[in-house]
């Protein structure tokens, strides 16, 4: 018998009640324990804040707030691509700053900080599209 699994949408993570001393691992796929017309009872693993004990919780999540394995993988790919695009844009801004002799620009600065340095120098910020 195949076990049905669902992932929880990221925006719903903050709406899940948690004990203060528990860190639930909400990312990834979770086993469906029970199902009603409108919700899934998911088995979620976690640990105590000190990491000493494993914790297992069953939480109800509306079906509209879950993803199938294929949807979860597509969402992860979208997040990874957005991160990579942001990293490349940040590197382009650093190179632009160095080419225009803007002081203090380096890898590791936030993109917003680099944009502010470029604007303060009176230059036009390069677009995100290369």
N, CA, C and O of each residue as an XYZ file, in Angstrom:
520
protein
N       0.836     -1.185      0.000
C       0.000      0.000      0.000
C       0.883      1.251      0.000
O       1.792      1.377      0.820
N       0.612      2.159     -0.912
C       1.384      3.388     -1.059
C       0.922      4.420     -0.040
O      -0.276      4.647      0.131
N       1.877      5.038      0.629
C       1.570      6.060      1.626
C       1.367      7.399      0.911
O       2.200      7.822      0.110
N       0.248      8.052      1.216
C      -0.015      9.355      0.619
C       0.725     10.429      1.421
O       0.695     10.432      2.652
N       1.388     11.339      0.701
C       2.122     12.412      1.348
C       1.734     13.749      0.739
O       1.380     13.837     -0.437
N       1.809     14.783      1.561
C       1.533     16.145      1.126
C       2.540     17.090      1.773
O       3.036     16.833      2.871
N       2.834     18.183      1.080
C       3.677     19.245      1.638
C       2.759     20.392      2.043
O       1.658     20.540      1.511
N       3.224     21.198      2.988
C       2.452     22.348      3.455
C       2.968     23.593      2.737
O       4.177     23.808      2.656
N       2.046     24.420      2.210
C       2.453     25.645      1.531
C       3.159     26.563      2.522
O       2.762     26.672      3.682
N       4.208     27.218      2.044
C       5.042     28.052      2.912
C       4.248     29.143      3.629
O       4.481     29.389      4.813
N       3.329     29.790      2.949
C       2.604     30.895      3.567
C       1.759     30.415      4.746
O       1.396     31.215      5.609
N       1.444     29.125      4.793
C       0.604     28.588      5.865
C       1.423     28.221      7.103
O       0.846     28.022      8.172
N       2.742     28.126      6.990
C       3.583     27.720      8.114
C       3.359     28.587      9.341
O       3.296     28.071     10.457
N       3.239     29.899      9.153
C       3.077     30.820     10.273
C       1.737     30.701     10.981
O       1.579     31.202     12.094
N       0.785     30.053     10.360
C      -0.548     29.913     10.940
C      -0.688     28.648     11.793
O      -1.719     28.436     12.431
N       0.346     27.818     11.799
C       0.304     26.576     12.571
C       0.727     26.859     14.005
O       1.791     27.430     14.247
N      -0.115     26.454     14.956
C       0.213     26.650     16.371
C       1.329     25.694     16.765
O       1.294     24.501     16.464
N       2.329     26.262     17.454
C       3.460     25.449     17.898
C       3.737     25.745     19.364
O       3.496     26.854     19.842
N       4.244     24.744     20.072
C       4.684     24.985     21.438
C       5.980     25.788     21.378
O       6.711     25.722     20.391
N       6.262     26.549     22.442
C       7.464     27.388     22.475
C       8.743     26.577     22.383
O       9.720     27.034     21.790
N       8.756     25.419     22.940
C       9.990     24.641     23.061
C      10.190     23.657     21.919
O      11.110     22.841     21.973
N       9.358     23.709     20.891
C       9.412     22.725     19.808
C       9.697     23.405     18.473
O       9.104     24.435     18.153
N      10.604     22.824     17.701
C      10.868     23.238     16.327
C      10.319     22.154     15.406
O      10.888     21.065     15.318
N       9.219     22.447     14.722
C       8.646     21.484     13.782
C       9.309     21.659     12.425
O       9.549     22.784     11.987
N       9.603     20.553     11.763
C      10.181     20.577     10.432
C       9.031     20.597      9.427
O       8.575     19.545      8.980
N       8.564     21.795      9.073
C       7.389     21.923      8.213
C       7.735     21.809      6.734
O       6.849     21.576      5.912
N       9.008     21.969      6.383
C       9.422     21.868      4.991
C       9.488     20.397      4.594
O       9.882     19.554      5.400
N       9.112     20.092      3.381
C       9.184     18.714      2.891
C       7.827     18.035      2.874
O       6.786     18.652      3.100
N       7.880     16.754      2.601
C       6.664     15.958      2.480
C       6.321     15.317      3.824
O       7.202     14.890      4.570
N       5.012     15.260      4.115
C       4.525     14.689      5.372
C       3.476     13.621      5.077
O       2.683     13.745      4.143
N       3.489     12.591      5.878
C       2.547     11.487      5.699
C       1.133     11.923      6.083
O       0.926     12.586      7.099
N       0.172     11.537      5.253
C      -1.235     11.810      5.551
C      -1.748     10.681      6.438
O      -1.748      9.517      6.035
N      -2.185     11.030      7.654
C      -2.685     10.050      8.608
C      -4.174      9.805      8.362
O      -4.632      8.665      8.291
N      -4.915     10.907      8.235
C      -6.355     10.836      7.961
C      -6.725     11.935      6.996
O      -5.976     12.888      6.782
N      -7.906     11.776      6.417
C      -8.371     12.747      5.439
C      -9.865     12.959      5.628
O     -10.620     12.006      5.820
N     -10.282     14.224      5.571
C     -11.708     14.531      5.546
C     -11.991     15.191      4.206
O     -11.120     15.261      3.339
N     -13.197     15.666      4.049
C     -13.573     16.303      2.800
C     -12.742     17.570      2.548
O     -12.448     17.903      1.400
N     -12.365     18.276      3.630
C     -11.707     19.565      3.479
C     -10.279     19.643      4.008
O      -9.600     20.639      3.759
N      -9.796     18.624      4.732
C      -8.476     18.744      5.361
C      -7.747     17.408      5.445
O      -8.338     16.335      5.328
N      -6.429     17.522      5.655
C      -5.580     16.360      5.903
C      -5.043     16.445      7.324
O      -4.733     17.531      7.815
N      -4.934     15.290      7.986
C      -4.216     15.202      9.248
C      -2.826     14.705      8.895
O      -2.650     13.554      8.495
N      -1.820     15.597      9.050
C      -0.454     15.277      8.649
C       0.407     14.944      9.865
O       0.269     15.557     10.924
N       1.282     13.980      9.701
C       2.252     13.623     10.728
C       3.519     14.431     10.463
O       4.152     14.289      9.417
N       3.884     15.288     11.431
C       5.018     16.191     11.264
C       6.065     15.885     12.327
O       5.745     15.731     13.505
N       7.315     15.801     11.897
C       8.420     15.551     12.819
C       9.059     16.873     13.223
O       8.892     17.893     12.554
N       9.791     16.832     14.327
C      10.511     18.005     14.800
C      11.415     17.603     15.940
O      11.691     16.420     16.138
N      11.877     18.586     16.689
C      12.694     18.318     17.869
C      12.513     19.457     18.861
O      12.000     20.520     18.513
N      12.934     19.228     20.091
C      12.887     20.293     21.078
C      13.947     21.326     20.718
O      14.879     21.024     19.973
N      13.813     22.530     21.236
C      14.734     23.616     20.887
C      16.185     23.276     21.215
O      17.099     23.723     20.522
N      16.400     22.493     22.262
C      17.770     22.122     22.603
C      18.263     20.940     21.779
O      19.430     20.561     21.878
N      17.380     20.349     20.961
C      17.761     19.244     20.093
C      17.878     17.911     20.802
O      18.317     16.928     20.205
N      17.488     17.861     22.072
C      17.677     16.652     22.864
C      16.658     15.562     22.538
O      16.985     14.375     22.556
N      15.417     15.971     22.240
C      14.362     14.985     22.013
C      13.707     15.182     20.655
O      13.524     16.308     20.195
N      13.357     14.069     20.022
C      12.562     14.128     18.805
C      11.106     14.326     19.200
O      10.657     13.833     20.235
N      10.374     15.057     18.361
C       8.970     15.361     18.629
C       8.168     14.974     17.397
O       8.603     15.207     16.269
N       7.011     14.389     17.608
C       6.118     14.026     16.520
C       4.757     14.622     16.817
O       4.206     14.418     17.899
N       4.208     15.364     15.852
C       2.899     15.993     16.031
C       2.016     15.639     14.848
O       2.491     15.421     13.733
N       0.736     15.589     15.117
C      -0.250     15.434     14.057
C      -1.029     16.744     14.002
O      -1.599     17.182     15.001
N      -1.046     17.363     12.825
C      -1.718     18.647     12.679
C      -2.673     18.613     11.491
O      -2.399     18.003     10.457
N      -3.795     19.284     11.677
C      -4.771     19.394     10.603
C      -4.387     20.555      9.707
O      -4.097     21.653     10.181
N      -4.389     20.298      8.397
C      -4.072     21.331      7.412
C      -5.140     21.284      6.327
O      -5.414     20.214      5.784
N      -5.753     22.435      5.997
C      -6.741     22.446      4.916
C      -6.127     21.924      3.610
O      -4.953     22.163      3.327
N      -6.921     21.224      2.837
C      -6.416     20.674      1.575
C      -5.905     21.773      0.646
O      -4.959     21.560     -0.112
N      -6.528     22.935      0.708
C      -6.106     24.040     -0.155
C      -4.735     24.584      0.233
O      -4.139     25.344     -0.530
N      -4.232     24.211      1.391
C      -2.934     24.698      1.885
C      -1.846     23.640      1.763
O      -0.803     23.739      2.411
N      -2.087     22.627      0.933
C      -1.098     21.569      0.744
C      -0.705     21.459     -0.722
O      -1.385     21.973     -1.609
N       0.406     20.778     -0.949
C       0.919     20.555     -2.298
C       1.197     19.076     -2.509
O       1.573     18.366     -1.577
N       1.011     18.621     -3.731
C       1.406     17.265     -4.078
C       2.916     17.246     -4.251
O       3.554     18.299     -4.233
N       3.488     16.079     -4.416
C       4.939     15.957     -4.588
C       5.414     16.727     -5.824
O       6.460     17.375     -5.782
N       4.660     16.663     -6.911
C       5.041     17.362     -8.137
C       4.963     18.878     -7.944
O       5.852     19.608     -8.382
N       3.900     19.350     -7.287
C       3.753     20.781     -7.030
C       4.854     21.278     -6.097
O       5.386     22.374     -6.274
N       5.191     20.451     -5.095
C       6.252     20.821     -4.142
C       7.595     20.942     -4.852
O       8.349     21.884     -4.608
N       7.891     19.994     -5.726
C       9.150     20.028     -6.466
C       9.217     21.252     -7.378
O      10.261     21.897     -7.475
N       8.104     21.575     -8.049
C       8.066     22.761     -8.907
C       8.271     24.033     -8.080
O       8.973     24.946     -8.516
N       7.667     24.100     -6.899
C       7.827     25.257     -6.015
C       9.277     25.389     -5.550
O       9.820     26.493     -5.522
N       9.905     24.269     -5.185
C      11.306     24.290     -4.767
C      12.203     24.764     -5.911
O      13.129     25.543     -5.688
N      11.934     24.299     -7.132
C      12.719     24.732     -8.287
C      12.557     26.225     -8.530
O      13.522     26.909     -8.872
N      11.330     26.737     -8.354
C      11.068     28.169     -8.521
C      11.845     28.977     -7.474
O      12.439     30.005     -7.800
N      11.842     28.518     -6.233
C      12.560     29.208     -5.154
C      14.063     29.192     -5.411
O      14.739     30.206     -5.241
N      14.582     28.036     -5.821
C      16.015     27.916     -6.119
C      16.425     28.839     -7.265
O      17.480     29.471     -7.204
N      15.595     28.919     -8.312
C      15.896     29.774     -9.454
C      15.862     31.247     -9.038
O      16.723     32.023     -9.452
N      14.884     31.635     -8.231
C      14.795     33.020     -7.767
C      16.022     33.386     -6.932
O      16.558     34.487     -7.063
N      16.465     32.471     -6.078
C      17.660     32.713     -5.262
C      18.883     32.883     -6.151
O      19.673     33.808     -5.961
N      19.036     31.993     -7.117
C      20.192     32.039     -8.021
C      20.178     33.320     -8.854
O      21.222     33.942     -9.052
N      18.991     33.722     -9.347
C      18.878     34.968    -10.111
C      19.258     36.167     -9.245
O      19.941     37.077     -9.715
N      18.824     36.174     -7.992
C      19.151     37.257     -7.076
C      20.641     37.320     -6.787
O      21.218     38.404     -6.706
N      21.264     36.159     -6.633
C      22.700     36.104     -6.380
C      23.480     36.658     -7.576
O      24.433     37.418     -7.404
N      23.067     36.272     -8.791
C      23.743     36.751    -10.002
C      23.584     38.264    -10.158
O      24.530     38.953    -10.542
N      22.384     38.782     -9.861
C      22.142     40.224     -9.946
C      23.027     40.958     -8.938
O      23.597     42.004     -9.251
N      23.138     40.409     -7.738
C      23.983     41.007     -6.711
C      25.433     41.064     -7.191
O      26.105     42.081     -7.016
N      25.915     39.980     -7.793
C      27.286     39.954     -8.310
C      27.470     40.975     -9.441
O      28.525     41.601     -9.543
N      26.447     41.144    -10.290
C      26.512     42.138    -11.359
C      26.600     43.546    -10.783
O      27.328     44.392    -11.301
N      25.843     43.793     -9.693
C      25.885     45.112     -9.056
C      27.267     45.380     -8.456
O      27.776     46.497     -8.552
N      27.873     44.370     -7.841
C      29.218     44.534     -7.271
C      30.209     44.855     -8.390
O      31.038     45.754     -8.247
N      30.126     44.128     -9.496
C      31.022     44.383    -10.630
C      30.805     45.791    -11.184
O      31.765     46.472    -11.543
N      29.543     46.228    -11.256
C      29.216     47.576    -11.731
C      29.830     48.620    -10.803
O      30.409     49.605    -11.261
N      29.699     48.398     -9.499
C      30.261     49.337     -8.516
C      31.779     49.428     -8.658
O      32.343     50.523     -8.637
N      32.430     48.295     -8.802
C      33.893     48.290     -8.922
C      34.333     48.968    -10.226
O      35.331     49.689    -10.251
N      33.581     48.731    -11.305
C      33.922     49.348    -12.589
C      33.751     50.865    -12.528
O      34.452     51.594    -13.230
N      32.838     51.341    -11.705
C      32.586     52.776    -11.576
C      33.244     53.382    -10.337
O      32.953     54.516     -9.955
N      34.136     52.609     -9.717
C      34.936     53.055     -8.559
C      34.069     53.562     -7.403
O      34.363     54.597     -6.806
N      33.002     52.827     -7.097
C      32.156     53.141     -5.944
C      32.757     52.414     -4.748
O      32.884     51.189     -4.750
N      33.123     53.180     -3.732
C      33.832     52.611     -2.583
C      32.902     51.773     -1.710
O      31.719     52.078     -1.557
N      33.468     50.707     -1.140
C      32.761     49.884     -0.153
C      31.914     48.769     -0.728
O      31.315     48.009      0.032
N      31.844     48.645     -2.033
C      31.035     47.588     -2.639
C      31.816     46.277     -2.620
O      32.971     46.222     -3.041
N      31.172     45.233     -2.130
C      31.825     43.924     -2.066
C      30.765     42.826     -2.030
O      29.602     43.079     -1.717
N      31.180     41.619     -2.352
C      30.312     40.457     -2.242
C      29.929     40.312     -0.774
O      30.779     40.431      0.108
N      28.669     40.058     -0.517
C      28.201     39.894      0.858
C      27.292     41.027      1.287
O      26.524     40.880      2.237
N      27.369     42.170      0.590
C      26.442     43.253      0.912
C      25.063     42.938      0.338
O      24.944     42.282     -0.696
N      24.037     43.408      1.014
C      22.674     43.218      0.512
C      22.498     43.989     -0.791
O      23.141     45.016     -1.010
N      21.637     43.490     -1.636
C      21.362     44.136     -2.922
C      20.848     45.554     -2.702
O      21.233     46.472     -3.426
N      19.978     45.740     -1.703
C      19.440     47.073     -1.410
C      20.559     48.047     -1.039
O      20.495     49.221     -1.406
N      21.576     47.587     -0.324
C      22.707     48.424      0.061
C      23.514     48.823     -1.174
O      23.928     49.975     -1.309
N      23.731     47.869     -2.065
C      24.469     48.164     -3.299
C      23.706     49.172     -4.160
O      24.305     50.088     -4.724
N      22.396     49.006     -4.261
C      21.567     49.933     -5.044
C      21.661     51.338     -4.448
O      21.784     52.317     -5.185
N      21.604     51.442     -3.132
C      21.712     52.749     -2.466
C      23.069     53.388     -2.759
O      23.134     54.588     -3.025
N      24.152     52.611     -2.714
C      25.485     53.142     -3.010
C      25.549     53.673     -4.448
O      26.141     54.723     -4.699
N      24.940     52.944     -5.386
C      24.940     53.371     -6.794
C      24.144     54.662     -6.947
O      24.584     55.594     -7.621
N      22.953     54.714     -6.309
C      22.126     55.924     -6.394
C      22.819     57.111     -5.741
O      22.766     58.224     -6.265
N      23.473     56.884     -4.593
C      24.190     57.965     -3.910
C      25.340     58.500     -4.753
O      25.718     59.664     -4.620
N      25.895     57.662     -5.615
C      26.972     58.089     -6.500
C      26.436     58.832     -7.727
O      27.214     59.317     -8.549
N      25.101     58.920     -7.850
C      24.485     59.634     -8.963
C      24.425     58.840    -10.241
O      24.276     59.418    -11.317
N      24.536     57.530    -10.152
C      24.485     56.681    -11.341
C      23.146     55.952    -11.418
O      22.428     55.819    -10.427
N      22.837     55.489    -12.614
C      21.593     54.740    -12.815
C      21.841     53.260    -12.504
O      22.828     52.676    -12.952
N      20.945     52.678    -11.744
C      21.078     51.272    -11.328
C      20.818     50.362    -12.525
O      19.811     50.528    -13.213
N      21.713     49.397    -12.787
C      21.471     48.444    -13.871
C      20.195     47.642    -13.631
O      19.844     47.344    -12.490
N      19.512     47.300    -14.708
C      18.266     46.534    -14.561
C      18.589     45.089    -14.200
O      19.716     44.625    -14.378
N      17.580     44.387    -13.691
C      17.771     42.981    -13.315
C      17.961     42.092    -14.536
O      18.568     41.025    -14.450
N      17.442     42.537    -15.664
C      17.533     41.736    -16.881
C      18.889     42.011    -17.526
O      19.237     43.155    -17.816
N      19.644     40.937    -17.741
C      20.991     41.102    -18.317
C      20.934     41.276    -19.802
O      21.972     41.427    -20.446
